[in-house]
């Protein structure tokens, strides 16, 4: 059954998925190299790590399971992209970190930070637009957006600010980049969806599995 599902997925959707995850990993590396603060989720992982002694990367993996449980009442289902999300983003981030320059002057850091947010927004829209399964955190955003009828911009920003508050309470590292990401990633994803016209470009696949069925999102 899985083999048949894989063969039914169009080449365009595979390209969108892989390009999106690659952009996402590259954007994360840009944020790290900017050195102006972790994203809210990474800050949360760090805060939990401080209190438990569990490595921050392991916290990120372990936290994915309870987040996926939050999908159930929202009607979200994992797909092929959910699995690739965990593997490919990390690999691209590691490779990119070894290649990207790090700036010591503030202007260079600001540019890297802004590019990181923009590229992560583009990557999110591409891989989510492929309808092959969101990562745990983006799936939560998508599910809440559909359930509440609110825009991706508003939903993502609300999630990031909530996570940021919890991270601060747990002692996670927070800086300018953290606040910029929390406030900027929602509009960046929303803008990328609009510019790429993904709702119009993504087509249903006949008899596709529920995990890869396309669905429209609130535009505003």
C-alpha positions as CSV (number, residue, x, y, z in Angstrom):
1,X,0.0,0.0,0.0
2,X,2.8,2.4,0.9
3,X,4.5,1.7,-2.5
4,X,1.3,2.5,-4.4
5,X,0.9,5.7,-2.4
6,X,4.5,6.7,-3.2
7,X,4.1,6.1,-7.0
8,X,0.8,8.2,-7.0
9,X,2.7,11.3,-5.7
10,X,3.6,13.6,-8.6
11,X,7.1,14.7,-9.3
12,X,6.1,18.3,-8.7
13,X,5.0,17.5,-5.1
14,X,8.2,15.6,-4.4
15,X,10.2,18.6,-5.6
16,X,8.2,20.9,-3.5
17,X,8.7,18.7,-0.4
18,X,12.5,18.3,-0.8
19,X,13.1,21.9,-1.8
20,X,11.0,23.1,1.1
21,X,12.8,21.0,3.7
22,X,16.2,22.0,2.2
23,X,15.2,25.7,2.5
24,X,14.0,25.1,6.0
25,X,17.3,23.5,7.1
26,X,19.3,26.2,5.4
27,X,17.2,28.9,7.1
28,X,17.8,27.4,10.5
29,X,21.6,27.4,9.9
30,X,21.4,31.1,8.9
31,X,19.6,31.9,12.2
32,X,22.3,30.0,14.2
33,X,25.1,31.7,12.4
34,X,23.5,35.1,13.0
35,X,24.0,34.5,16.7
36,X,21.2,36.8,17.8
37,X,19.1,34.3,19.6
38,X,17.4,30.9,19.2
39,X,14.0,30.5,17.7
40,X,11.2,30.1,20.3
41,X,11.0,26.3,19.9
42,X,14.8,25.8,20.2
43,X,14.8,28.1,23.2
44,X,12.1,25.9,24.7
45,X,14.1,22.8,24.0
46,X,17.1,24.4,25.7
47,X,15.0,25.4,28.7
48,X,13.7,21.8,29.1
49,X,17.3,20.6,28.7
50,X,18.5,22.9,31.6
51,X,15.9,21.3,33.9
52,X,16.2,17.7,32.9
53,X,19.8,17.3,31.8
54,X,18.6,15.7,28.5
55,X,20.6,17.0,25.5
56,X,18.8,19.7,23.5
57,X,18.6,17.6,20.3
58,X,17.1,14.7,22.2
59,X,14.5,17.1,23.8
60,X,13.5,18.2,20.3
61,X,12.9,14.6,19.2
62,X,11.1,13.6,22.4
63,X,8.8,16.7,22.3
64,X,7.6,15.7,18.8
65,X,5.5,12.8,20.2
66,X,3.3,14.8,22.5
67,X,2.9,17.5,19.8
68,X,1.7,14.9,17.4
69,X,-0.9,13.8,19.9
70,X,-2.3,17.4,19.7
71,X,-3.0,16.7,16.0
72,X,-5.7,14.2,16.9
73,X,-8.5,16.6,17.8
74,X,-7.5,18.9,15.0
75,X,-7.9,16.2,12.3
76,X,-4.2,16.3,11.1
77,X,-2.5,13.1,9.9
78,X,1.2,12.4,9.5
79,X,2.6,11.6,6.0
80,X,5.8,10.9,4.2
81,X,6.9,14.5,4.7
82,X,6.5,14.1,8.5
83,X,9.3,11.5,8.5
84,X,11.5,13.4,6.1
85,X,11.0,16.5,8.1
86,X,12.9,15.0,11.1
87,X,15.8,13.7,9.0
88,X,16.4,16.1,6.1
89,X,16.2,19.4,8.0
90,X,18.8,18.3,10.5
91,X,21.2,17.1,7.8
92,X,20.9,20.3,5.7
93,X,21.4,22.4,8.8
94,X,24.6,20.5,9.7
95,X,26.0,20.8,6.2
96,X,25.0,24.5,5.9
97,X,26.6,25.4,9.3
98,X,30.0,24.2,8.0
99,X,29.7,26.4,4.9
100,X,28.1,29.6,6.0
101,X,30.1,32.6,7.3
102,X,29.6,34.0,10.7
103,X,29.6,37.8,11.2
104,X,30.9,39.7,14.1
105,X,29.4,43.0,13.1
106,X,25.8,43.7,13.9
107,X,24.7,44.6,10.4
108,X,25.9,41.3,9.0
109,X,24.2,39.5,11.9
110,X,20.9,41.3,11.1
111,X,21.1,40.4,7.5
112,X,21.7,36.7,8.3
113,X,18.8,36.7,10.8
114,X,16.4,38.3,8.4
115,X,17.4,36.0,5.5
116,X,17.0,33.0,7.9
117,X,13.4,34.0,8.8
118,X,12.5,34.6,5.1
119,X,14.1,31.3,3.9
120,X,12.4,29.3,6.7
121,X,9.1,30.9,5.7
122,X,9.6,30.0,2.1
123,X,10.7,26.4,3.0
124,X,7.6,26.0,5.3
125,X,5.2,27.1,2.5
126,X,6.8,24.8,-0.1
127,X,6.9,21.6,2.0
128,X,3.5,22.2,3.5
129,X,2.1,23.0,0.1
130,X,3.2,19.6,-1.2
131,X,0.6,18.1,1.1
132,X,2.8,15.2,1.9
133,X,2.7,15.6,5.7
134,X,3.8,18.4,8.0
135,X,6.4,18.3,10.7
136,X,5.0,18.1,14.3
137,X,5.1,21.8,14.9
138,X,4.0,23.0,11.5
139,X,1.2,20.4,11.6
140,X,-0.1,21.9,14.8
141,X,-0.1,25.3,13.1
142,X,-2.0,24.0,10.0
143,X,-4.5,22.1,12.2
144,X,-5.3,25.1,14.4
145,X,-5.5,27.4,11.3
146,X,-8.1,25.1,9.7
147,X,-10.0,24.4,13.0
148,X,-10.3,28.1,14.0
149,X,-10.6,29.6,10.6
150,X,-7.7,32.0,11.4
151,X,-4.9,32.8,9.0
152,X,-1.6,31.1,9.1
153,X,0.0,34.4,9.9
154,X,-2.1,34.8,13.1
155,X,-2.0,31.1,14.1
156,X,1.8,30.7,13.8
157,X,2.5,34.0,15.6
158,X,0.2,33.0,18.5
159,X,2.0,29.6,18.8
160,X,5.5,31.2,18.6
161,X,4.6,33.8,21.3
162,X,3.1,31.1,23.6
163,X,6.2,28.9,23.2
164,X,8.4,31.9,23.7
165,X,6.8,32.6,27.1
166,X,7.2,29.0,28.3
167,X,10.8,29.0,27.1
168,X,11.5,32.2,29.1
169,X,9.9,30.8,32.2
170,X,12.2,27.7,31.8
171,X,15.3,29.8,31.4
172,X,15.9,29.3,27.7
173,X,18.2,31.7,25.8
174,X,16.2,34.6,24.3
175,X,17.6,37.4,22.1
176,X,16.7,39.8,19.3
177,X,16.6,36.9,16.9
178,X,14.1,35.0,19.1
179,X,11.7,37.9,19.1
180,X,12.1,38.6,15.4
181,X,11.4,34.9,14.6
182,X,8.4,34.8,16.9
183,X,6.8,37.9,15.3
184,X,8.1,37.4,11.7
185,X,7.7,33.7,10.9
186,X,3.9,33.8,10.6
187,X,3.8,36.6,8.1
188,X,6.7,35.1,6.2
189,X,4.9,31.8,5.8
190,X,1.7,33.5,4.9
191,X,3.4,35.7,2.3
192,X,5.2,32.7,0.7
193,X,1.9,30.9,0.4
194,X,0.4,33.9,-1.4
195,X,3.3,34.6,-3.7
196,X,3.7,31.0,-4.8
197,X,-0.1,30.5,-5.1
198,X,0.2,27.0,-3.7
199,X,-3.5,26.6,-3.2
200,X,-4.0,27.0,-6.9
201,X,-0.9,24.9,-7.9
202,X,-1.4,21.9,-5.7
203,X,-3.9,19.4,-7.2
204,X,-5.5,16.3,-5.7
205,X,-4.1,13.0,-6.4
206,X,-6.7,10.4,-7.3
207,X,-7.4,8.0,-4.5
208,X,-4.6,9.5,-2.5
209,X,-4.1,8.5,1.1
210,X,-5.6,10.9,3.7
211,X,-2.2,12.1,4.8
212,X,-1.5,13.7,1.4
213,X,-5.0,15.0,0.5
214,X,-4.8,18.7,-0.3
215,X,-6.8,21.2,1.7
216,X,-7.3,24.9,1.5
217,X,-6.2,27.2,4.3
218,X,-7.6,30.5,5.5
219,X,-6.1,33.3,3.4
220,X,-6.6,36.1,6.0
